[in-house]
Amino acid sequence: MFTGIIHHQGIFKGYRQGKREIAVEAPLPISSLGTGESVALNGVCLSLTKREGNVLFFNLSQETLLKTTLGSLKIGEKLNLELPLTLQSTLSGHLMTGHVDGRGKILRITDRKPGKRLTVFFSPELRPYLVLKGPVAVNGVSLTIAEVGPSSFEVELIPVTLEKSTLWGLKRGDGVNLECDIFGKYVYNWLNQGKIRR
């Protein structure tokens, strides 16, 4: 589990084995993790497979490449990094799993002093899980939905979020990873059990 409160950023160093492995340069304490431990990269929970100095390696599954933006990174691009929640952690954000629900796209960035306001496009299947004043994670950053429509939502980025995360560098048209509220997904699934066909 994660909170979406970002304290660390890493640098994308490249892919290996096609795109089946990703390399990320990370600061302490993340770079001191052991193999098998979890890290959220731009909101995607991955398990550390090996380490070379402060460069960490993670496997990328076909599902991860399909659902997230981790398969389209550029060398040197900065990533939001988050360690998993512990029983001693302060729950400052929202509960998140690091299991991305889909990709979004930045439609608009508006200056809203002292921060910014993002308008994000999402695919129709995510609409049931997006609630006004509810949580959403954008590239692993825990945010609160200020406005929501049929195919887009708006969130406010306060100065500390812009300072601590990579969201300050987003541009119109950029793809982002979206994770919806886990409780909303469970409730929606429970209410629709008789209607959902597999």
C-alpha positions as protocol buffer text, in pm:
chain_id: "A"
residue {
  index: 1
  type: MET
  ca { x: 0 y: 0 z: 0 }
}
residue {
  index: 2
  type: PHE
  ca { x: 103 y: 359 z: -67 }
}
residue {
  index: 3
  type: THR
  ca { x: -20 y: 708 z: 25 }
}
residue {
  index: 4
  type: GLY
  ca { x: 64 y: 913 z: -284 }
}
residue {
  index: 5
  type: ILE
  ca { x: 280 y: 1152 z: -82 }
}
residue {
  index: 6
  type: ILE
  ca { x: 603 y: 1188 z: -280 }
}
residue {
  index: 7
  type: HIS
  ca { x: 937 y: 1243 z: -104 }
}
residue {
  index: 8
  type: HIS
  ca { x: 1179 y: 1112 z: -366 }
}
residue {
  index: 9
  type: GLN
  ca { x: 1245 y: 1137 z: -738 }
}
residue {
  index: 10
  type: GLY
  ca { x: 1444 y: 902 z: -957 }
}
residue {
  index: 11
  type: ILE
  ca { x: 1595 y: 925 z: -1306 }
}
residue {
  index: 12
  type: PHE
  ca { x: 1508 y: 685 z: -1586 }
}
residue {
  index: 13
  type: LYS
  ca { x: 1832 y: 527 z: -1714 }
}
residue {
  index: 14
  type: GLY
  ca { x: 1696 y: 301 z: -1987 }
}
residue {
  index: 15
  type: TYR
  ca { x: 1538 y: -31 z: -2079 }
}
residue {
  index: 16
  type: ARG
  ca { x: 1696 y: -374 z: -2103 }
}
residue {
  index: 17
  type: GLN
  ca { x: 1581 y: -693 z: -2275 }
}
residue {
  index: 18
  type: GLY
  ca { x: 1365 y: -490 z: -2509 }
}
residue {
  index: 19
  type: LYS
  ca { x: 1131 y: -332 z: -2259 }
}
residue {
  index: 20
  type: ARG
  ca { x: 1108 y: -623 z: -2018 }
}
residue {
  index: 21
  type: GLU
  ca { x: 1334 y: -448 z: -1765 }
}
residue {
  index: 22
  type: ILE
  ca { x: 1361 y: -86 z: -1654 }
}
residue {
  index: 23
  type: ALA
  ca { x: 1658 y: 83 z: -1486 }
}
residue {
  index: 24
  type: VAL
  ca { x: 1610 y: 378 z: -1251 }
}
residue {
  index: 25
  type: GLU
  ca { x: 1870 y: 581 z: -1061 }
}
residue {
  index: 26
  type: ALA
  ca { x: 1737 y: 643 z: -711 }
}
residue {
  index: 27
  type: PRO
  ca { x: 1848 y: 841 z: -404 }
}
residue {
  index: 28
  type: LEU
  ca { x: 1879 y: 705 z: -52 }
}
residue {
  index: 29
  type: PRO
  ca { x: 1692 y: 543 z: 121 }
}
residue {
  index: 30
  type: ILE
  ca { x: 1533 y: 390 z: -189 }
}
residue {
  index: 31
  type: SER
  ca { x: 1866 y: 294 z: -346 }
}
residue {
  index: 32
  type: SER
  ca { x: 1951 y: 81 z: -39 }
}
residue {
  index: 33
  type: LEU
  ca { x: 1650 y: -150 z: -76 }
}
residue {
  index: 34
  type: GLY
  ca { x: 1695 y: -525 z: -112 }
}
residue {
  index: 35
  type: THR
  ca { x: 1569 y: -741 z: -397 }
}
residue {
  index: 36
  type: GLY
  ca { x: 1201 y: -828 z: -379 }
}
residue {
  index: 37
  type: GLU
  ca { x: 1103 y: -506 z: -206 }
}
residue {
  index: 38
  type: SER
  ca { x: 834 y: -285 z: -359 }
}
residue {
  index: 39
  type: VAL
  ca { x: 863 y: 69 z: -493 }
}
residue {
  index: 40
  type: ALA
  ca { x: 602 y: 282 z: -670 }
}
residue {
  index: 41
  type: LEU
  ca { x: 741 y: 435 z: -992 }
}
residue {
  index: 42
  type: ASN
  ca { x: 507 y: 710 z: -1115 }
}
residue {
  index: 43
  type: GLY
  ca { x: 236 y: 529 z: -921 }
}
residue {
  index: 44
  type: VAL
  ca { x: 315 y: 179 z: -1050 }
}
residue {
  index: 45
  type: CYS
  ca { x: 405 y: -78 z: -784 }
}
residue {
  index: 46
  type: LEU
  ca { x: 708 y: -282 z: -897 }
}
residue {
  index: 47
  type: SER
  ca { x: 936 y: -530 z: -722 }
}
residue {
  index: 48
  type: LEU
  ca { x: 1310 y: -468 z: -718 }
}
residue {
  index: 49
  type: THR
  ca { x: 1493 y: -745 z: -906 }
}
residue {
  index: 50
  type: LYS
  ca { x: 1853 y: -626 z: -871 }
}
residue {
  index: 51
  type: ARG
  ca { x: 2069 y: -329 z: -785 }
}
residue {
  index: 52
  type: GLU
  ca { x: 2393 y: -189 z: -928 }
}
residue {
  index: 53
  type: GLY
  ca { x: 2509 y: 91 z: -697 }
}
residue {
  index: 54
  type: ASN
  ca { x: 2225 y: 341 z: -685 }
}
residue {
  index: 55
  type: VAL
  ca { x: 2063 y: 209 z: -1005 }
}
residue {
  index: 56
  type: LEU
  ca { x: 1764 y: -17 z: -945 }
}
residue {
  index: 57
  type: PHE
  ca { x: 1617 y: -268 z: -1189 }
}
residue {
  index: 58
  type: PHE
  ca { x: 1255 y: -381 z: -1218 }
}
residue {
  index: 59
  type: ASN
  ca { x: 1074 y: -619 z: -1451 }
}
residue {
  index: 60
  type: LEU
  ca { x: 796 y: -480 z: -1671 }
}
residue {
  index: 61
  type: SER
  ca { x: 511 y: -718 z: -1756 }
}
residue {
  index: 62
  type: GLN
  ca { x: 299 y: -690 z: -2068 }
}
residue {
  index: 63
  type: GLU
  ca { x: 8 y: -572 z: -1850 }
}
residue {
  index: 64
  type: THR
  ca { x: 224 y: -294 z: -1705 }
}
residue {
  index: 65
  type: LEU
  ca { x: 333 y: -182 z: -2052 }
}
residue {
  index: 66
  type: LEU
  ca { x: -29 y: -189 z: -2172 }
}
residue {
  index: 67
  type: LYS
  ca { x: -189 y: -3 z: -1880 }
}
residue {
  index: 68
  type: THR
  ca { x: 80 y: 249 z: -1783 }
}
residue {
  index: 69
  type: THR
  ca { x: 320 y: 503 z: -1933 }
}
residue {
  index: 70
  type: LEU
  ca { x: 633 y: 317 z: -1816 }
}
residue {
  index: 71
  type: GLY
  ca { x: 697 y: 184 z: -2167 }
}
residue {
  index: 72
  type: SER
  ca { x: 731 y: 530 z: -2323 }
}
residue {
  index: 73
  type: LEU
  ca { x: 988 y: 702 z: -2101 }
}
residue {
  index: 74
  type: LYS
  ca { x: 1281 y: 909 z: -2230 }
}
residue {
  index: 75
  type: ILE
  ca { x: 1636 y: 875 z: -2096 }
}
residue {
  index: 76
  type: GLY
  ca { x: 1690 y: 1124 z: -1814 }
}
residue {
  index: 77
  type: GLU
  ca { x: 1319 y: 1163 z: -1742 }
}
residue {
  index: 78
  type: LYS
  ca { x: 1238 y: 1211 z: -1374 }
}
residue {
  index: 79
  type: LEU
  ca { x: 1001 y: 972 z: -1197 }
}
residue {
  index: 80
  type: ASN
  ca { x: 804 y: 999 z: -873 }
}
residue {
  index: 81
  type: LEU
  ca { x: 925 y: 733 z: -627 }
}
residue {
  index: 82
  type: GLU
  ca { x: 744 y: 617 z: -315 }
}
residue {
  index: 83
  type: LEU
  ca { x: 825 y: 351 z: -58 }
}
residue {
  index: 84
  type: PRO
  ca { x: 540 y: 134 z: 71 }
}
residue {
  index: 85
  type: LEU
  ca { x: 330 y: 236 z: 369 }
}
residue {
  index: 86
  type: THR
  ca { x: 433 y: 86 z: 707 }
}
residue {
  index: 87
  type: LEU
  ca { x: 244 y: 62 z: 1035 }
}
residue {
  index: 88
  type: GLN
  ca { x: 460 y: 351 z: 1162 }
}
residue {
  index: 89
  type: SER
  ca { x: 384 y: 577 z: 862 }
}
residue {
  index: 90
  type: THR
  ca { x: 169 y: 888 z: 876 }
}
residue {
  index: 91
  type: LEU
  ca { x: -130 y: 845 z: 644 }
}
residue {
  index: 92
  type: SER
  ca { x: -112 y: 1194 z: 494 }
}
residue {
  index: 93
  type: GLY
  ca { x: -254 y: 1112 z: 150 }
}
residue {
  index: 94
  type: HIS
  ca { x: -496 y: 845 z: 32 }
}
residue {
  index: 95
  type: LEU
  ca { x: -470 y: 467 z: 43 }
}
residue {
  index: 96
  type: MET
  ca { x: -341 y: 341 z: -291 }
}
residue {
  index: 97
  type: THR
  ca { x: -225 y: 4 z: -416 }
}
residue {
  index: 98
  type: GLY
  ca { x: 12 y: 103 z: -696 }
}
residue {
  index: 99
  type: HIS
  ca { x: -208 y: -94 z: -938 }
}
residue {
  index: 100
  type: VAL
  ca { x: -274 y: 158 z: -1214 }
}
residue {
  index: 101
  type: ASP
  ca { x: -626 y: 153 z: -1361 }
}
residue {
  index: 102
  type: GLY
  ca { x: -534 y: 319 z: -1689 }
}
residue {
  index: 103
  type: ARG
  ca { x: -368 y: 606 z: -1870 }
}
residue {
  index: 104
  type: GLY
  ca { x: -489 y: 962 z: -1881 }
}
residue {
  index: 105
  type: LYS
  ca { x: -386 y: 1261 z: -2088 }
}
residue {
  index: 106
  type: ILE
  ca { x: -325 y: 1621 z: -1982 }
}
residue {
  index: 107
  type: LEU
  ca { x: -579 y: 1841 z: -2159 }
}
residue {
  index: 108
  type: ARG
  ca { x: -508 y: 2173 z: -1994 }
}
residue {
  index: 109
  type: ILE
  ca { x: -279 y: 2333 z: -1734 }
}
residue {
  index: 110
  type: THR
  ca { x: -404 y: 2657 z: -1582 }
}
residue {
  index: 111
  type: ASP
  ca { x: -215 y: 2886 z: -1346 }
}
residue {
  index: 112
  type: ARG
  ca { x: -414 y: 2906 z: -1024 }
}
residue {
  index: 113
  type: LYS
  ca { x: -198 y: 3105 z: -784 }
}
residue {
  index: 114
  type: PRO
  ca { x: -17 y: 2995 z: -582 }
}
residue {
  index: 115
  type: GLY
  ca { x: -35 y: 2664 z: -772 }
}
residue {
  index: 116
  type: LYS
  ca { x: -180 y: 2514 z: -1089 }
}
residue {
  index: 117
  type: ARG
  ca { x: -497 y: 2336 z: -1197 }
}
residue {
  index: 118
  type: LEU
  ca { x: -480 y: 2026 z: -1419 }
}
residue {
  index: 119
  type: THR
  ca { x: -754 y: 1902 z: -1650 }
}
residue {
  index: 120
  type: VAL
  ca { x: -704 y: 1531 z: -1722 }
}
residue {
  index: 121
  type: PHE
  ca { x: -877 y: 1316 z: -1983 }
}
residue {
  index: 122
  type: PHE
  ca { x: -969 y: 960 z: -1881 }
}
residue {
  index: 123
  type: SER
  ca { x: -1120 y: 662 z: -2065 }
}
residue {
  index: 124
  type: PRO
  ca { x: -1493 y: 585 z: -2010 }
}
residue {
  index: 125
  type: GLU
  ca { x: -1439 y: 269 z: -1803 }
}
residue {
  index: 126
  type: LEU
  ca { x: -1285 y: 476 z: -1520 }
}
residue {
  index: 127
  type: ARG
  ca { x: -1584 y: 712 z: -1482 }
}
residue {
  index: 128
  type: PRO
  ca { x: -1770 y: 507 z: -1213 }
}
residue {
  index: 129
  type: TYR
  ca { x: -1472 y: 532 z: -978 }
}
residue {
  index: 130
  type: LEU
  ca { x: -1412 y: 908 z: -1003 }
}
residue {
  index: 131
  type: VAL
  ca { x: -1610 y: 1109 z: -748 }
}
residue {
  index: 132
  type: LEU
  ca { x: -1622 y: 1482 z: -679 }
}
residue {
  index: 133
  type: LYS
  ca { x: -1396 y: 1555 z: -378 }
}
residue {
  index: 134
  type: GLY
  ca { x: -1276 y: 1195 z: -394 }
}
residue {
  index: 135
  type: PRO
  ca { x: -917 y: 1075 z: -435 }
}
residue {
  index: 136
  type: VAL
  ca { x: -725 y: 1002 z: -753 }
}
residue {
  index: 137
  type: ALA
  ca { x: -356 y: 939 z: -811 }
}
residue {
  index: 138
  type: VAL
  ca { x: -184 y: 1105 z: -1108 }
}
residue {
  index: 139
  type: ASN
  ca { x: 161 y: 954 z: -1171 }
}
residue {
  index: 140
  type: GLY
  ca { x: 150 y: 827 z: -814 }
}
residue {
  index: 141
  type: VAL
  ca { x: 65 y: 1164 z: -658 }
}
residue {
  index: 142
  type: SER
  ca { x: -239 y: 1165 z: -428 }
}
residue {
  index: 143
  type: LEU
  ca { x: -484 y: 1439 z: -535 }
}
residue {
  index: 144
  type: THR
  ca { x: -844 y: 1539 z: -469 }
}
residue {
  index: 145
  type: ILE
  ca { x: -1088 y: 1574 z: -758 }
}
residue {
  index: 146
  type: ALA
  ca { x: -1215 y: 1935 z: -778 }
}
residue {
  index: 147
  type: GLU
  ca { x: -1441 y: 1886 z: -1083 }
}
residue {
  index: 148
  type: VAL
  ca { x: -1542 y: 1576 z: -1277 }
}
residue {
  index: 149
  type: GLY
  ca { x: -1725 y: 1534 z: -1608 }
}
residue {
  index: 150
  type: PRO
  ca { x: -1801 y: 1249 z: -1850 }
}
residue {
  index: 151
  type: SER
  ca { x: -1443 y: 1222 z: -1978 }
}
residue {
  index: 152
  type: SER
  ca { x: -1222 y: 1457 z: -1777 }
}
residue {
  index: 153
  type: PHE
  ca { x: -1152 y: 1569 z: -1421 }
}
residue {
  index: 154
  type: GLU
  ca { x: -973 y: 1865 z: -1266 }
}
residue {
  index: 155
  type: VAL
  ca { x: -731 y: 1869 z: -973 }
}
residue {
  index: 156
  type: GLU
  ca { x: -544 y: 2144 z: -791 }
}
residue {
  index: 157
  type: LEU
  ca { x: -167 y: 2130 z: -754 }
}
residue {
  index: 158
  type: ILE
  ca { x: -51 y: 2320 z: -449 }
}
residue {
  index: 159
  type: PRO
  ca { x: 308 y: 2454 z: -427 }
}
residue {
  index: 160
  type: VAL
  ca { x: 437 y: 2169 z: -208 }
}
residue {
  index: 161
  type: THR
  ca { x: 308 y: 1913 z: -459 }
}
residue {
  index: 162
  type: LEU
  ca { x: 478 y: 2096 z: -744 }
}
residue {
  index: 163
  type: GLU
  ca { x: 801 y: 2116 z: -544 }
}
residue {
  index: 164
  type: LYS
  ca { x: 815 y: 1753 z: -426 }
}
residue {
  index: 165
  type: SER
  ca { x: 686 y: 1568 z: -735 }
}
residue {
  index: 166
  type: THR
  ca { x: 743 y: 1568 z: -1110 }
}
residue {
  index: 167
  type: LEU
  ca { x: 396 y: 1710 z: -1185 }
}
residue {
  index: 168
  type: TRP
  ca { x: 546 y: 2059 z: -1229 }
}
residue {
  index: 169
  type: GLY
  ca { x: 696 y: 1942 z: -1560 }
}
residue {
  index: 170
  type: LEU
  ca { x: 374 y: 1812 z: -1718 }
}
residue {
  index: 171
  type: LYS
  ca { x: 269 y: 1959 z: -2052 }
}
residue {
  index: 172
  type: ARG
  ca { x: -50 y: 1950 z: -2254 }
}
residue {
  index: 173
  type: GLY
  ca { x: -77 y: 1615 z: -2431 }
}
residue {
  index: 174
  type: ASP
  ca { x: 144 y: 1426 z: -2183 }
}
residue {
  index: 175
  type: GLY
  ca { x: 28 y: 1081 z: -2078 }
}
residue {
  index: 176
  type: VAL
  ca { x: -12 y: 1004 z: -1707 }
}
residue {
  index: 177
  type: ASN
  ca { x: -85 y: 698 z: -1492 }
}
residue {
  index: 178
  type: LEU
  ca { x: -420 y: 704 z: -1312 }
}
residue {
  index: 179
  type: GLU
  ca { x: -525 y: 507 z: -1006 }
}
residue {
  index: 180
  type: CYS
  ca { x: -880 y: 548 z: -878 }
}
residue {
  index: 181
  type: ASP
  ca { x: -1007 y: 516 z: -521 }
}
residue {
  index: 182
  type: ILE
  ca { x: -976 y: 154 z: -407 }
}
residue {
  index: 183
  type: PHE
  ca { x: -1287 y: 176 z: -188 }
}
residue {
  index: 184
  type: GLY
  ca { x: -1493 y: 307 z: -478 }
}
residue {
  index: 185
  type: LYS
  ca { x: -1385 y: 13 z: -692 }
}
residue {
  index: 186
  type: TYR
  ca { x: -1489 y: -240 z: -427 }
}
residue {
  index: 187
  type: VAL
  ca { x: -1826 y: -73 z: -370 }
}
residue {
  index: 188
  type: TYR
  ca { x: -1896 y: -49 z: -743 }
}
residue {
  index: 189
  type: ASN
  ca { x: -1801 y: -415 z: -791 }
}
residue {
  index: 190
  type: TRP
  ca { x: -2020 y: -528 z: -500 }
}
residue {
  index: 191
  type: LEU
  ca { x: -2323 y: -330 z: -620 }
}
residue {
  index: 192
  type: ASN
  ca { x: -2286 y: -463 z: -973 }
}
residue {
  index: 193
  type: GLN
  ca { x: -2203 y: -827 z: -901 }
}
residue {
  index: 194
  type: GLY
  ca { x: -2526 y: -950 z: -1059 }
}
residue {
  index: 195
  type: LYS
  ca { x: -2484 y: -725 z: -1364 }
}
residue {
  index: 196
  type: ILE
  ca { x: -2120 y: -789 z: -1449 }
}
residue {
  index: 197
  type: ARG
  ca { x: -2059 y: -1070 z: -1694 }
}
residue {
  index: 198
  type: ARG
  ca { x: -1712 y: -1208 z: -1754 }
}
